[in-house]
Structures are given as structure tokens and as C-alpha cells.
């Protein structure tokens, strides 16, 4: 430990940031992406210009939050079961519900082929270069690759000296820049397109936890920003700087003002909400447009339905099923412990 922990209990500001990110996602998809896909349909007369950056916020949050899992596991199997319980049940229900609504509405422009649908049941369709049931699911491929990288670091290197590993990871990103023919699956598996944003979140967590100081993390944060500046456009570089400043404020408690109940609650259901909002919302807005209703009514109806379905999936599937899986795994692991000890005593 190199400092005093800056955290005090649950970090509700992180949940609030998830809520902000969820709203940005919805506004971008409903105001901008919908019009791009269906230019013939009536749409709301605005475009949410910041929407393209919403995933970068989510990736920094993932970098920060991954340690909440890594700090609790003992084996790779623990990690796999934990992430499966967290991601898959809600994903499966949201995917099936999205498919059902698309078929009932005969939204042919949103439908994908049977092979791609089957691949989507694995959550690994992105690595096979197959389309997603819902376009928003592309970020899950990035998240899964990030989990692979983090469990490999945890298992084979350890987290005590994480920052030099992160520096090497960022240097690999420059290799990707200089090697334009690098295999696409390798780029995806090493998360080289988004490495700096995950790194920003990880650096912030270590300060928040009291394991590192801001001064110690500064060179690595600058390296992450340099990676963004040399490989991305100027506006993404500005966003990187904003995110660094945001996390400095977060770990020092300057963002407590955003911890208002609606945002914190929305952040809590944000995963299920994210999974269900896009194509279902598009179908609803298309149906409202065909009925001659105002695009504002279509927008509000889509938002309401997505929020209702996201809330339902969170409370009826994501939380209870995930907790049941983790409970089963804990009982199984504890049941095996005496057997392992007995076997060891006989050897």
C-alpha cells in the first residue's frame, strides 16, 4: 500500500456514471442511429452529437470495476462463473425478446440469418465476424476480450505490479498502428482499439483503493493519452483528457453531486436496459411512424418500453438468476474443499 484509501463504502458515483452513459446511448441511438437506418421514417428533429463517445465512458468504467471481481476470486473458474452469471442470463432473455419483437413486427431490416442467430447464443459472434441480433451487442465482444486479457494478467503475472504491464499493453497498441496487416482477431482479442480507455479506469481504481498515488499513476495516464492522441482523431483525444479529469474528480469525491437517486438506479439496471433498448426501440418508433403519430410520441414510447423491459429483465432475470448461479458455484466449491483436503492428506 502506498497511500490511504480514498474510497468510503460503495462508490455510488460509478453507478451514476453508468446511468449517464445509458442515457447517452439511448439518446444517440434514438435520435441519430434510427434516422441513419430508416431515413424514410419520421424522426425527432435533433441529433445527439456526443453519442459516439458513450462507449468510451463504459470502457473506462469496466476498467475500474473489473477489480471488484478480481479481488474476490481464487481461481480462473471463479472468474468465468462470475462473469457468466453477470452477463449471460440477462443477455439470453434480452436477445430472445428482441428477436421475437423483430419477427412479430416483420422488421426485416433488423433481422439476421439463422447461422448468425445461433452464433449469438454463444456471445462470441463478434469473433466469428457474424452480425449481432442487436447492433448494441458489439461492445460485448470487446468486454469479453478485455476479460480474457485481465484474467491472463491476474493468473500469469499478478496485479501487484500492474502498471508496467499496462505500459507494455499500450506499446502493443502502437505495434498495431505500425503493422496494418495485424490479424483482426488478434487486434480484437488484445482489445487494441480501446486499450487506453480501459487503462484509464484501471489506473483510477488503484488510486481510489490506496494502492498507488496520483503522482505514480501520472506517467501511465500520459502514456494512455499519448496512445489516443497519436492514433485517434482530435475529438477522441479531447474525450480521453475529459475522462482522465473525470476520474481524478471521482476518486477525490468531487462527483458526489451526480449521485442522485434516479441516475444511481438507472446505473444499476443499465446492463439490462442497454441490452434491450436499441432494436426494440427502433421497432416501436417505426410502428408509431406508420401509424402517423408524432416522432416525439414514438421516441417517448420507445424510451418507456425500453426502460420497462430493462427494469423487468434486471429484477426478474439478471439479479436473481445471477445470484442463483453464484450461490450454486459457492456451494459446489465449498463442497469440494473437504474432498480436496482429504485427498491431499492421503498423498
C-alpha positions as CSV (number, residue, x, y, z in Angstrom):
1,X,0.0,0.0,0.0
2,X,1.4,3.4,-0.9
3,X,-1.4,5.6,0.4
4,X,-4.6,5.9,2.3
5,X,-7.7,4.5,0.5
6,X,-9.8,7.3,-0.9
7,X,-13.0,5.3,-1.0
8,X,-15.7,5.2,1.6
9,X,-18.1,2.3,1.1
10,X,-20.0,1.8,-2.2
11,X,-19.0,4.2,-4.9
12,X,-22.4,5.4,-6.0
13,X,-20.8,7.9,-8.3
14,X,-19.8,5.0,-10.6
15,X,-23.4,3.8,-10.7
16,X,-24.5,7.3,-11.6
17,X,-21.9,7.5,-14.4
18,X,-23.3,4.2,-15.7
19,X,-26.7,5.9,-15.7
20,X,-25.4,8.9,-17.6
21,X,-23.8,6.5,-20.1
22,X,-27.1,4.6,-20.5
23,X,-29.0,7.8,-21.3
24,X,-26.3,8.9,-23.8
25,X,-26.6,5.5,-25.5
26,X,-30.3,5.8,-25.8
27,X,-30.3,9.4,-27.0
28,X,-27.7,8.6,-29.6
29,X,-29.5,5.6,-31.0
30,X,-33.0,7.0,-31.0
31,X,-32.1,10.4,-32.3
32,X,-29.2,9.6,-34.7
33,X,-28.8,5.9,-35.4
34,X,-32.6,5.5,-36.1
35,X,-32.5,8.2,-38.7
36,X,-29.4,6.7,-40.4
37,X,-31.1,3.2,-40.7
38,X,-34.6,4.4,-41.5
39,X,-34.3,7.8,-43.3
40,X,-37.8,7.4,-44.7
41,X,-39.4,7.4,-41.2
42,X,-40.3,10.5,-39.3
43,X,-37.8,11.2,-36.5
44,X,-37.2,13.6,-33.7
45,X,-35.6,16.9,-35.0
46,X,-32.3,16.6,-33.1
47,X,-29.1,14.5,-33.2
48,X,-27.2,13.7,-30.0
49,X,-23.7,14.6,-31.1
50,X,-22.0,13.1,-28.1
51,X,-23.4,9.7,-28.6
52,X,-20.4,8.3,-30.4
53,X,-18.3,8.7,-27.2
54,X,-20.6,6.9,-24.9
55,X,-18.8,3.5,-25.3
56,X,-15.5,5.1,-24.2
57,X,-17.1,6.0,-20.8
58,X,-18.4,2.5,-20.4
59,X,-14.9,1.0,-21.2
60,X,-13.3,3.2,-18.5
61,X,-16.0,2.1,-16.1
62,X,-15.2,-1.6,-17.0
63,X,-11.5,-1.0,-16.4
64,X,-12.3,0.5,-12.9
65,X,-14.9,-2.1,-12.0
66,X,-13.0,-5.3,-13.1
67,X,-11.1,-5.2,-9.8
68,X,-14.3,-5.7,-7.8
69,X,-14.4,-9.2,-9.4
70,X,-10.6,-9.9,-9.4
71,X,-10.4,-9.0,-5.7
72,X,-13.0,-11.7,-4.8
73,X,-11.9,-14.7,-6.9
74,X,-9.4,-17.5,-6.1
75,X,-9.3,-19.4,-9.5
76,X,-9.9,-18.8,-13.2
77,X,-13.1,-20.9,-12.8
78,X,-14.3,-18.5,-10.2
79,X,-13.8,-15.6,-12.7
80,X,-15.5,-17.4,-15.6
81,X,-18.6,-18.4,-13.5
82,X,-18.8,-14.8,-12.0
83,X,-18.8,-13.2,-15.5
84,X,-21.2,-15.8,-16.9
85,X,-23.6,-15.2,-14.1
86,X,-23.3,-11.4,-14.5
87,X,-23.7,-11.3,-18.3
88,X,-25.4,-14.3,-19.8
89,X,-28.8,-14.7,-18.2
90,X,-29.9,-11.1,-19.0
91,X,-28.3,-11.3,-22.4
92,X,-30.1,-14.5,-23.4
93,X,-33.5,-13.2,-22.3
94,X,-33.0,-9.8,-24.0
95,X,-31.8,-11.4,-27.2
96,X,-34.8,-13.8,-27.4
97,X,-37.2,-10.9,-26.6
98,X,-35.6,-8.7,-29.3
99,X,-35.8,-11.5,-31.9
100,X,-39.4,-12.1,-31.0
101,X,-40.4,-8.5,-31.4
102,X,-38.5,-8.1,-34.6
103,X,-40.2,-11.2,-36.1
104,X,-43.7,-10.1,-34.9
105,X,-43.2,-6.7,-36.4
106,X,-41.6,-8.1,-39.6
107,X,-38.7,-5.7,-39.2
108,X,-36.7,-7.3,-42.0
109,X,-34.0,-4.7,-42.0
110,X,-33.1,-5.6,-38.4
111,X,-33.2,-9.4,-38.8
112,X,-30.2,-11.6,-39.3
113,X,-29.7,-15.1,-40.7
114,X,-30.2,-18.3,-38.7
115,X,-26.4,-19.1,-38.6
116,X,-25.7,-15.7,-37.1
117,X,-28.6,-16.2,-34.6
118,X,-27.2,-19.5,-33.4
119,X,-23.8,-17.9,-33.0
120,X,-25.4,-15.1,-30.9
121,X,-26.3,-17.8,-28.3
122,X,-22.6,-18.1,-27.6
123,X,-22.0,-14.4,-27.1
124,X,-18.9,-15.0,-29.3
125,X,-20.4,-14.0,-32.7
126,X,-18.1,-11.0,-33.0
127,X,-15.0,-13.2,-33.0
128,X,-16.6,-15.1,-35.9
129,X,-17.3,-11.9,-37.7
130,X,-21.0,-12.6,-37.7
131,X,-23.7,-9.9,-37.1
132,X,-25.4,-9.4,-33.7
133,X,-29.1,-9.8,-33.0
134,X,-28.9,-6.2,-31.8
135,X,-26.3,-3.8,-33.0
136,X,-25.6,-2.7,-29.4
137,X,-24.1,-6.1,-28.6
138,X,-20.8,-5.4,-30.4
139,X,-19.5,-4.0,-27.2
140,X,-19.9,-7.4,-25.5
141,X,-17.2,-8.7,-27.8
142,X,-14.9,-6.0,-26.6
143,X,-15.8,-6.7,-22.9
144,X,-15.2,-10.5,-23.3
145,X,-11.8,-9.8,-24.9
146,X,-11.0,-7.4,-22.0
147,X,-11.9,-10.1,-19.5
148,X,-9.6,-12.6,-21.3
149,X,-6.7,-10.2,-21.1
150,X,-7.3,-9.4,-17.4
151,X,-7.6,-12.9,-16.3
152,X,-4.4,-13.8,-18.1
153,X,-2.6,-10.9,-16.4
154,X,-4.1,-12.0,-13.0
155,X,-3.2,-15.6,-13.5
156,X,0.3,-15.4,-15.1
157,X,1.7,-12.0,-13.9
158,X,-0.3,-10.8,-11.0
159,X,-1.6,-7.4,-10.1
160,X,0.9,-6.1,-7.7
161,X,3.0,-4.5,-10.4
162,X,0.2,-3.9,-12.9
163,X,1.3,-0.5,-14.3
164,X,4.4,-1.8,-16.2
165,X,2.1,-4.4,-17.8
166,X,-0.3,-1.7,-18.8
167,X,2.6,0.2,-20.3
168,X,3.5,-2.8,-22.4
169,X,-0.1,-3.2,-23.4
170,X,-0.2,0.4,-24.7
171,X,3.1,-0.2,-26.6
172,X,1.5,-3.2,-28.3
173,X,-1.2,-0.8,-29.4
174,X,1.4,1.2,-31.3
175,X,2.6,-2.0,-32.9
176,X,-0.9,-2.5,-34.2
177,X,-0.7,1.1,-35.6
178,X,2.7,0.3,-37.4
179,X,1.5,-3.1,-38.5
180,X,-1.6,-2.5,-40.6
181,X,-1.9,-6.2,-41.6
182,X,-2.0,-7.4,-38.0
183,X,-4.6,-10.2,-37.8
184,X,-8.0,-8.8,-36.9
185,X,-8.8,-11.5,-34.3
186,X,-5.5,-10.7,-32.6
187,X,-6.5,-7.0,-32.5
188,X,-9.9,-7.9,-31.1
189,X,-8.5,-10.4,-28.5
190,X,-6.0,-7.9,-27.2
191,X,-8.6,-5.0,-27.3
192,X,-6.0,-2.9,-29.1
193,X,-8.6,-0.4,-30.4
194,X,-9.8,0.6,-26.9
195,X,-6.8,-0.3,-24.6
196,X,-6.2,3.3,-23.4
197,X,-9.7,3.7,-22.1
198,X,-9.7,0.5,-20.1
199,X,-6.3,1.6,-18.8
200,X,-7.6,5.0,-17.6
201,X,-10.2,3.2,-15.5
202,X,-7.7,0.7,-14.0
203,X,-5.2,3.5,-13.1
204,X,-8.0,5.4,-11.3
205,X,-9.1,2.3,-9.3
206,X,-5.6,1.8,-8.0
207,X,-5.5,5.4,-6.7
208,X,-9.1,5.1,-5.3
209,X,-8.1,1.9,-3.5
210,X,-5.0,3.5,-2.0
211,X,-2.6,1.2,-3.8
212,X,-0.9,4.0,-5.8
213,X,-0.7,7.8,-5.8
214,X,-1.8,10.2,-8.5
215,X,1.9,11.1,-8.9
216,X,2.8,7.5,-9.5
217,X,0.0,7.0,-12.0
218,X,0.6,10.2,-13.9
219,X,3.2,8.8,-16.4
220,X,1.0,5.9,-17.3
221,X,-2.0,8.2,-17.8
222,X,0.1,10.4,-20.0
223,X,1.1,7.3,-22.0
224,X,-2.5,6.3,-22.4
225,X,-3.3,9.8,-23.6
226,X,-0.3,9.8,-26.0
227,X,-1.6,6.5,-27.4
228,X,-5.0,8.1,-28.1
229,X,-3.5,11.3,-29.5
230,X,-1.3,9.5,-32.0
231,X,-3.9,7.0,-33.2
232,X,-7.2,8.7,-32.9
233,X,-8.9,12.0,-34.1
234,X,-8.6,15.2,-32.1
235,X,-12.1,14.9,-30.6
236,X,-11.4,11.4,-29.2
237,X,-8.2,12.8,-27.7
238,X,-10.2,15.5,-26.0
239,X,-12.6,12.9,-24.7
240,X,-9.6,11.0,-23.3
241,X,-8.5,14.1,-21.5
242,X,-12.0,14.6,-20.2
243,X,-12.2,11.1,-18.9
244,X,-8.9,11.4,-17.1
245,X,-10.1,14.6,-15.4
246,X,-13.4,12.9,-14.6
247,X,-11.7,10.1,-12.8
248,X,-9.4,12.4,-10.9
249,X,-12.6,14.2,-9.7
250,X,-14.3,10.8,-9.0
251,X,-11.6,9.4,-6.7
252,X,-11.4,12.6,-4.7
253,X,-15.1,12.7,-4.1
254,X,-15.9,15.7,-6.3
255,X,-18.6,13.9,-8.3
256,X,-20.8,13.2,-5.3
257,X,-23.3,15.7,-6.7
258,X,-24.2,13.3,-9.5
259,X,-25.2,10.6,-7.1
260,X,-28.9,11.4,-7.3
261,X,-31.3,8.5,-6.9
262,X,-32.6,8.3,-10.5
263,X,-29.2,8.2,-12.0
264,X,-27.9,5.7,-9.5
265,X,-30.9,3.5,-10.0
266,X,-30.6,3.7,-13.8
267,X,-26.9,2.8,-13.5
268,X,-28.0,-0.3,-11.5
269,X,-30.2,-1.6,-14.3
270,X,-28.1,-0.2,-17.1
271,X,-26.8,-3.5,-18.4
272,X,-30.3,-5.0,-19.0
273,X,-31.5,-1.6,-20.2
274,X,-28.6,-1.4,-22.7
275,X,-29.3,-5.0,-24.0
276,X,-33.0,-4.4,-24.8
277,X,-33.2,-0.7,-25.8
278,X,-32.0,-0.4,-29.4
279,X,-33.8,-2.6,-31.8
280,X,-36.9,-2.9,-29.7
281,X,-37.0,0.9,-29.6
282,X,-36.5,1.1,-33.4
283,X,-39.4,-1.2,-33.9
284,X,-41.6,0.9,-31.7
285,X,-40.6,4.1,-33.4
286,X,-41.2,2.5,-36.8
287,X,-44.7,1.4,-35.8
288,X,-45.5,4.8,-34.4
289,X,-44.4,6.5,-37.6
290,X,-46.5,4.1,-39.7
291,X,-49.5,4.9,-37.5
292,X,-48.9,8.6,-38.3
293,X,-48.0,9.6,-34.7
294,X,-45.6,12.3,-33.8
295,X,-42.0,11.2,-33.7
296,X,-41.9,12.6,-30.2
297,X,-44.6,10.2,-29.2
298,X,-42.6,7.4,-30.8
299,X,-39.5,8.5,-29.0
300,X,-41.2,8.7,-25.6
301,X,-43.0,5.4,-26.2
302,X,-39.7,3.6,-27.2
303,X,-38.0,5.0,-24.1
304,X,-40.8,4.0,-21.8
305,X,-40.9,0.4,-23.2
306,X,-37.1,0.0,-23.1
307,X,-37.0,1.3,-19.5
308,X,-39.8,-1.0,-18.5
309,X,-38.3,-4.1,-20.2
310,X,-34.8,-3.3,-18.9
311,X,-36.2,-3.0,-15.4
312,X,-38.1,-6.2,-15.7
313,X,-35.1,-8.1,-17.0
314,X,-32.9,-6.7,-14.3
315,X,-35.1,-7.6,-11.4
316,X,-36.6,-10.9,-12.7
317,X,-33.6,-12.3,-14.5
318,X,-30.3,-10.5,-14.2
319,X,-30.2,-10.3,-10.4
320,X,-32.0,-13.5,-9.2
321,X,-30.6,-15.8,-11.8
322,X,-27.1,-14.4,-11.5
323,X,-27.2,-14.7,-7.7
324,X,-28.6,-18.3,-8.0
325,X,-25.6,-19.3,-10.3
326,X,-23.1,-17.7,-7.9
327,X,-24.8,-19.4,-4.9
328,X,-24.6,-22.8,-6.7
329,X,-21.0,-22.3,-7.5
330,X,-20.1,-21.3,-4.0
331,X,-21.8,-24.4,-2.6
332,X,-20.1,-26.6,-5.1
333,X,-16.7,-25.1,-4.4
334,X,-17.2,-25.4,-0.6
335,X,-18.4,-29.0,-1.0
336,X,-15.3,-29.9,-2.9
337,X,-12.9,-28.3,-0.4
338,X,-13.2,-31.1,2.2
339,X,-12.7,-33.7,-0.6
340,X,-9.6,-31.9,-1.8
341,X,-8.2,-31.8,1.7
342,X,-8.9,-35.5,2.3
343,X,-7.2,-36.4,-1.0
344,X,-4.2,-34.3,-0.1
345,X,-3.9,-36.0,3.3
346,X,-3.7,-39.4,1.7
347,X,-0.9,-38.4,-0.6
